[in-house]
Amino acid sequence: MFRGIGMAGKHHKKIKLHGFNNLTKTLSFNIYDINYADNAAQQKSYIEYIDEEYNAERLTAILVEVSHLIGANILNIARQDYEPQGASVTMLISEEAVISEELSNKEAPGPLPDAVVAHLDKSHVTVHTYPESHPDNGISTFRVDIDVSTCGRVSPLRALNFLIHSFDSDIVIMDYRVRGFTRDVRGRKHYIDHKINSIQNFIAKDTKEQYQMIDVNVYQENIFHTKMMRKELELDNYLFGIDAVDFSKARQNKIHKQLQKEMLEIFYGRNIPK
């Protein structure tokens, strides 16, 4: 599903710039993993499992892969595990020698880590995690916030597919914005240097088939927003420390509805009355 405001982004011919490309392109997204744990002990175990599975060391490895994917040198890494839970990693990255002769901003799904075709400078990648649960209903959520910001020719959307596949993504909420301007040799300002109608066009087809998707775009301001929610909810994939067959059919249906409600509330950003 698409909703847009204004005209779609026009195709841009190759621009001859005066100096460096000063556009700043930022991809920000939240990834949510939803789970049901039947009692306080299971909830505690789930949070501990998530905290260990996505600790600062593991998150650093993911961001290192992102940097390799988009062809960047890592200048500095700061990382921290928090008490009682959560972790953060920040990387400063800079331009690397171009691996491929073609620097592509093509409106198409980006590569996975076996292909490196990008170019960055004055850029950063950050990730923060937020595990949480509530004792009353057994629902636990794990949120990952990721920002990839680049200055230069290539959009961070190139890393999108890899990042979605690096986490258990039940809901993904993404924002992409191009800020500032760059000048061509005639002195004319350019506020975007690549064609984009939707973030969805940078996501692989097999991934899109698994999700319900909504766009809200403001083309005049170069702001693009996409939300994704997984279509299928197989109960066993959302239980921690127990199997669906261990519950009665009535209880399975109740838990299924609880999980659906949690996902819908996060997806639409509003509480659903009981």
C-alpha positions as CSV (number, residue, x, y, z in Angstrom):
1,M,0.0,0.0,0.0
2,F,1.3,3.4,-0.9
3,R,0.4,6.9,0.3
4,G,2.2,9.9,-1.0
5,I,2.2,13.7,-0.8
6,G,3.3,15.5,-3.9
7,M,5.2,14.4,-6.9
8,A,7.4,11.3,-7.1
9,G,11.1,11.8,-7.2
10,K,12.4,12.5,-10.7
11,H,15.1,10.6,-12.4
12,H,18.4,12.4,-12.1
13,K,21.1,12.3,-14.8
14,K,24.7,12.1,-13.6
15,I,25.6,15.4,-12.0
16,K,29.0,17.1,-12.4
17,L,29.6,18.5,-9.0
18,H,31.6,21.5,-7.7
19,G,33.7,19.8,-5.0
20,F,32.4,17.2,-2.6
21,N,28.9,15.8,-2.5
22,N,27.5,17.5,0.6
23,L,24.1,15.7,0.8
24,T,23.4,13.9,4.0
25,K,21.4,10.7,3.7
26,T,20.0,9.1,6.8
27,L,18.2,5.8,7.2
28,S,16.6,5.3,10.7
29,F,14.6,2.3,11.6
30,N,13.1,0.4,14.5
31,I,12.9,-3.4,14.4
32,Y,10.6,-5.2,16.9
33,D,10.6,-8.9,17.9
34,I,7.5,-9.9,19.8
35,N,7.3,-12.9,22.2
36,Y,5.1,-14.6,24.7
37,A,6.5,-16.1,27.9
38,D,4.0,-17.8,30.2
39,N,5.3,-16.9,33.6
40,A,7.8,-14.6,35.4
41,A,10.6,-17.1,35.2
42,Q,10.2,-17.5,31.4
43,Q,10.0,-13.8,30.9
44,K,13.2,-13.3,32.8
45,S,14.8,-16.1,30.8
46,Y,13.7,-14.5,27.5
47,I,15.1,-11.1,28.4
48,E,18.4,-12.7,29.5
49,Y,18.5,-14.7,26.2
50,I,17.9,-11.6,24.1
51,D,20.4,-9.5,26.1
52,E,23.0,-12.2,25.4
53,E,22.1,-12.9,21.8
54,Y,22.3,-9.1,20.9
55,N,25.0,-8.0,23.3
56,A,27.4,-5.2,22.3
57,E,29.9,-7.7,20.8
58,R,27.3,-9.3,18.5
59,L,25.9,-5.8,17.5
60,T,29.4,-4.7,16.7
61,A,29.9,-7.7,14.4
62,I,26.7,-6.8,12.6
63,L,27.7,-3.2,12.1
64,V,31.2,-4.3,10.9
65,E,29.4,-6.3,8.2
66,V,27.3,-3.3,7.3
67,S,30.5,-1.2,7.0
68,H,32.1,-3.8,4.7
69,L,28.8,-4.1,2.7
70,I,28.8,-0.3,2.0
71,G,32.6,-0.1,1.4
72,A,33.6,2.0,4.5
73,N,36.6,2.2,6.7
74,I,35.9,2.0,10.4
75,L,37.6,4.9,12.2
76,N,36.3,4.3,15.7
77,I,34.0,2.0,17.7
78,A,32.3,2.8,21.0
79,R,30.2,0.0,22.6
80,Q,28.5,-0.6,25.9
81,D,26.4,-3.3,27.6
82,Y,24.0,-1.9,30.1
83,E,22.5,-3.1,33.4
84,P,20.0,-4.6,33.8
85,Q,19.8,-5.0,30.0
86,G,20.3,-3.4,26.6
87,A,23.4,-2.4,24.6
88,S,24.6,0.3,22.3
89,V,27.2,0.5,19.6
90,T,28.4,3.6,17.6
91,M,30.8,3.5,14.7
92,L,32.4,6.4,12.8
93,I,33.2,5.4,9.3
94,S,35.0,7.1,6.4
95,E,35.5,6.7,2.7
96,E,37.2,3.6,1.3
97,A,38.7,3.0,-2.1
98,V,35.9,2.1,-4.5
99,I,35.6,-1.6,-4.9
100,S,33.3,-1.5,-7.9
101,E,33.6,0.8,-10.9
102,E,29.9,1.6,-10.6
103,L,28.5,3.6,-7.7
104,S,24.8,2.8,-7.8
105,N,21.8,4.6,-6.3
106,K,19.5,2.4,-8.4
107,E,16.0,2.1,-6.9
108,A,16.3,-1.6,-6.3
109,P,17.1,-4.0,-3.4
110,G,20.6,-3.6,-2.0
111,P,23.1,-6.4,-1.8
112,L,23.8,-8.8,0.9
113,P,27.4,-8.9,2.3
114,D,28.9,-10.8,-0.7
115,A,29.0,-7.7,-2.8
116,V,30.5,-4.3,-1.8
117,V,29.7,-1.3,-4.0
118,A,29.6,1.9,-2.1
119,H,31.5,5.0,-1.0
120,L,31.2,7.0,2.2
121,D,32.7,9.9,4.1
122,K,32.0,11.7,7.4
123,S,29.4,9.0,8.2
124,H,28.3,6.9,11.1
125,V,26.3,3.8,12.1
126,T,24.6,3.4,15.5
127,V,22.5,0.7,17.1
128,H,20.7,0.6,20.4
129,T,18.6,-2.2,22.0
130,Y,15.6,-2.1,24.3
131,P,14.3,-5.4,25.7
132,E,11.2,-5.1,27.8
133,S,8.3,-7.2,29.2
134,H,5.2,-6.8,31.4
135,P,4.2,-9.3,34.0
136,D,0.4,-9.0,33.5
137,N,0.0,-10.4,30.0
138,G,3.2,-12.4,29.3
139,I,4.1,-10.3,26.3
140,S,7.7,-9.3,25.8
141,T,9.2,-7.1,23.1
142,F,12.7,-6.5,21.9
143,R,13.3,-3.3,20.0
144,V,16.4,-2.4,18.0
145,D,17.0,1.2,16.8
146,I,19.5,1.6,14.0
147,D,20.7,4.7,12.2
148,V,22.9,4.7,9.1
149,S,24.0,8.2,8.0
150,T,26.2,8.9,5.0
151,C,27.6,11.9,3.3
152,G,28.4,11.4,-0.3
153,R,27.1,9.7,-3.4
154,V,25.6,6.4,-2.1
155,S,22.5,6.0,-0.1
156,P,22.5,3.9,3.2
157,L,19.4,2.2,1.7
158,R,22.0,-0.2,0.2
159,A,22.4,-1.8,3.6
160,L,18.6,-2.2,4.2
161,N,18.2,-5.8,3.2
162,F,21.1,-7.0,5.2
163,L,19.9,-5.3,8.4
164,I,16.4,-6.6,8.1
165,H,17.8,-10.1,7.8
166,S,20.2,-9.7,10.8
167,F,17.3,-9.6,13.3
168,D,14.0,-11.4,13.9
169,S,11.9,-8.7,12.4
170,D,8.1,-8.9,13.2
171,I,7.7,-5.2,12.7
172,V,10.0,-2.8,10.9
173,I,9.4,1.0,10.9
174,M,11.8,2.9,8.6
175,D,12.5,6.6,7.8
176,Y,14.8,7.8,5.1
177,R,15.6,11.5,4.6
178,V,18.0,13.4,2.3
179,R,19.1,16.7,3.9
180,G,21.2,19.7,2.8
181,F,22.2,20.3,-0.7
182,T,25.2,20.0,-3.1
183,R,26.2,22.2,-6.0
184,D,27.0,21.3,-9.6
185,V,29.7,23.1,-11.6
186,R,27.2,25.8,-12.6
187,G,26.4,26.6,-9.0
188,R,22.9,25.1,-9.1
189,K,21.8,23.5,-5.9
190,H,20.7,19.8,-5.9
191,Y,18.7,18.6,-2.9
192,I,18.7,14.9,-3.9
193,D,20.9,13.0,-6.3
194,H,19.1,9.8,-6.9
195,K,15.6,8.6,-7.9
196,I,13.4,7.3,-5.1
197,N,9.6,6.8,-5.0
198,S,9.5,4.4,-2.0
199,I,11.7,2.7,0.5
200,Q,9.8,-0.5,-0.6
201,N,11.7,-0.5,-3.9
202,F,14.9,-1.2,-2.0
203,I,13.5,-4.3,-0.3
204,A,13.9,-7.7,-1.8
205,K,10.7,-9.2,-3.3
206,D,10.7,-12.4,-1.1
207,T,10.9,-10.1,2.0
208,K,8.1,-7.9,0.9
209,E,5.8,-10.9,0.3
210,Q,6.1,-11.8,4.0
211,Y,4.9,-8.4,5.3
212,Q,2.0,-6.0,5.2
213,M,3.4,-2.6,4.2
214,I,2.3,1.0,4.3
215,D,4.0,4.1,2.9
216,V,3.7,7.8,4.0
217,N,6.0,9.9,1.8
218,V,6.6,13.7,1.6
219,Y,8.3,13.9,-1.8
220,Q,8.8,17.7,-1.8
221,E,10.8,17.4,1.4
222,N,12.7,14.2,0.5
223,I,11.2,12.4,3.4
224,F,10.2,8.7,3.0
225,H,8.5,6.5,5.6
226,T,7.6,2.8,5.4
227,K,6.1,0.4,8.0
228,M,6.2,-3.4,7.7
229,M,4.3,-6.0,9.8
230,R,4.7,-9.7,9.3
231,K,1.6,-11.3,7.8
232,E,1.7,-14.8,9.2
233,L,1.7,-15.5,13.0
234,E,2.7,-19.1,13.7
235,L,2.2,-19.4,17.4
236,D,5.2,-21.7,18.1
237,N,7.5,-19.1,16.6
238,Y,6.4,-16.6,19.3
239,L,6.6,-18.8,22.4
240,F,9.6,-19.0,24.7
241,G,10.3,-22.0,26.8
242,I,7.1,-23.8,25.9
243,D,5.3,-25.3,22.9
244,A,1.8,-24.4,21.6
245,V,0.6,-28.0,22.2
246,D,1.2,-27.5,25.9
247,F,-1.8,-25.1,25.9
248,S,-5.4,-25.9,25.4
249,K,-7.0,-24.6,22.1
250,A,-8.8,-21.9,24.0
251,R,-5.5,-20.7,25.6
252,Q,-3.8,-20.9,22.2
253,N,-6.4,-18.6,20.7
254,K,-6.2,-16.2,23.6
255,I,-2.4,-15.9,23.3
256,H,-2.7,-15.6,19.5
257,K,-5.0,-12.6,20.0
258,Q,-2.7,-11.1,22.6
259,L,0.2,-11.3,20.1
260,Q,-1.8,-9.8,17.3
261,K,-3.0,-7.0,19.5
262,E,0.6,-6.2,20.5
263,M,1.8,-6.1,16.9
264,L,-1.1,-4.0,15.7
265,E,-0.6,-1.5,18.5
266,I,3.1,-1.1,17.6
267,F,2.4,-1.0,13.9
268,Y,-0.2,1.7,14.1
269,G,1.3,3.5,17.1
270,R,-1.9,3.5,19.2
271,N,-3.5,1.4,21.9
272,I,-6.4,-0.8,21.0
273,P,-9.2,-0.9,23.6
274,K,-9.8,-4.2,25.3
